Amino acid sequence: MKCFALTLLDSHGGAEFENITQFIGADDHGSFGILAGHIQSVMLLRYGLARFCDQSGIWHYLALPGGVLRFANNQLTLTTVRYFLGDDRDAICEQLAEEMARADSEVHTARATLSEIERSLVRRLAELSSHGAGGI
């Protein structure tokens, strides 16, 4: 069976796999598959689960919050902010959900902090303006 190489890249590093026979992912139009010899392509993966099969017939699962997939010269490269890789799809989906909830919480905290800084700056500017107006 014909094979291709797969490279996974995220903000924590990457991984490389040889002898991949199939890749199945999903974009906004639905699920799709890639086999060796596929035409050159670039696709935007949606949030969720993808999977790939190695030459020995073992399926490996990827949970990711979206990403960019590029296939050229029998090399598949997937680039994403974060991915979770494993053979237990339920466990990696749970990891992705936990990571996204943590990231959402951090964004919410950062926004609240920025709002408080903005309110403090506006109060301070108002104080400075009132002191300046009284001195004229």
C-alpha positions in Angstrom: 0.0 0.0 0.0 1.3 3.5 -0.8 2.2 5.7 2.1 2.9 9.4 2.9 4.6 11.3 5.7 2.7 13.4 8.3 4.1 16.3 10.3 2.2 17.8 13.2 3.1 21.3 14.4 1.8 23.3 17.3 3.0 25.9 19.8 4.5 23.2 22.0 6.6 21.5 19.2 5.7 18.8 16.8 5.8 15.2 15.8 6.6 13.3 12.6 5.1 10.1 11.3 6.2 8.0 8.3 4.2 5.3 6.5 0.7 6.8 6.9 -1.9 5.3 4.6 -4.9 7.5 5.3 -5.8 10.8 7.0 -9.4 11.8 7.7 -10.3 15.3 8.8 -13.1 17.8 8.5 -13.5 21.3 7.2 -16.5 23.6 6.9 -17.8 21.4 4.0 -17.7 18.2 5.9 -15.3 15.2 6.3 -12.7 14.3 3.7 -9.9 11.7 3.3 -6.4 11.9 2.0 -4.4 9.0 0.5 -0.9 8.8 -0.9 -0.7 10.6 -4.2 -3.4 13.1 -3.4 -3.3 16.4 -5.3 -1.6 19.3 -3.8 -4.1 20.9 -1.3 -4.5 23.4 1.5 -7.5 23.0 3.8 -8.7 24.7 7.0 -9.6 22.1 9.6 -12.5 22.8 11.9 -12.5 22.3 15.7 -12.8 18.6 16.5 -11.4 15.3 15.8 -9.2 14.0 13.0 -7.5 10.6 12.6 -4.8 8.9 10.6 -3.9 5.3 10.0 -0.4 3.9 9.8 0.8 1.1 7.6 0.2 -1.5 10.3 -3.5 -0.5 10.4 -3.5 1.3 13.7 -5.6 4.5 13.9 -4.3 7.5 15.8 -6.6 10.3 16.8 -6.0 14.1 16.9 -8.2 16.5 18.8 -7.6 20.1 17.8 -9.2 23.6 17.8 -8.8 23.9 14.1 -5.7 24.2 11.9 -4.2 24.4 8.5 -3.6 21.3 6.5 -1.2 21.2 3.5 -0.5 18.2 1.3 2.2 18.3 -1.3 4.8 15.8 -2.6 3.3 13.0 -0.5 3.9 15.1 2.7 1.0 16.1 4.9 1.7 19.0 7.3 -0.9 20.0 9.9 -0.3 23.3 11.7 -2.4 24.3 14.7 -2.2 26.2 18.0 -2.5 23.0 20.0 -3.3 19.4 19.3 -3.8 16.3 21.5 -2.7 12.9 20.0 -3.6 9.5 21.2 -5.3 6.2 20.5 -8.3 6.8 22.8 -10.5 9.4 21.1 -12.7 10.1 24.1 -9.7 10.9 26.3 -8.1 13.3 23.8 -11.5 15.0 23.2 -11.7 15.6 26.9 -8.2 17.0 27.0 -9.1 19.4 24.2 -12.3 20.5 25.9 -10.4 21.1 29.2 -7.6 23.1 27.4 -10.2 25.2 25.6 -12.1 25.9 28.8 -8.8 26.9 30.5 -7.9 29.2 27.6 -11.3 30.8 27.7 -11.0 31.4 31.4 -7.6 33.0 30.9 -9.0 35.3 28.2 -12.0 36.2 30.4 -9.6 37.1 33.3 -7.3 39.1 31.0 -10.3 41.1 29.6 -11.6 41.8 33.2 -8.1 43.0 34.2 -7.8 45.2 31.1 -11.3 46.7 31.8 -10.3 47.5 35.4 -7.1 49.2 34.2 -9.1 51.2 31.7 -11.5 52.3 34.4 -8.6 53.3 36.6 -7.0 55.3 33.8 -10.3 57.1 33.1 -10.7 58.0 36.8 -7.1 59.2 37.0 -7.5 61.3 33.8 -10.7 62.8 35.2 -8.9 63.7 38.5 -6.0 65.3 36.6 -8.5 67.3 34.4 -10.4 68.6 37.4 -7.2 69.7 39.1 -6.0 71.4 35.9 -9.3 73.2 35.3 -9.4 74.6 38.9 -5.9 76.1 38.5 -6.8 78.2 35.4 
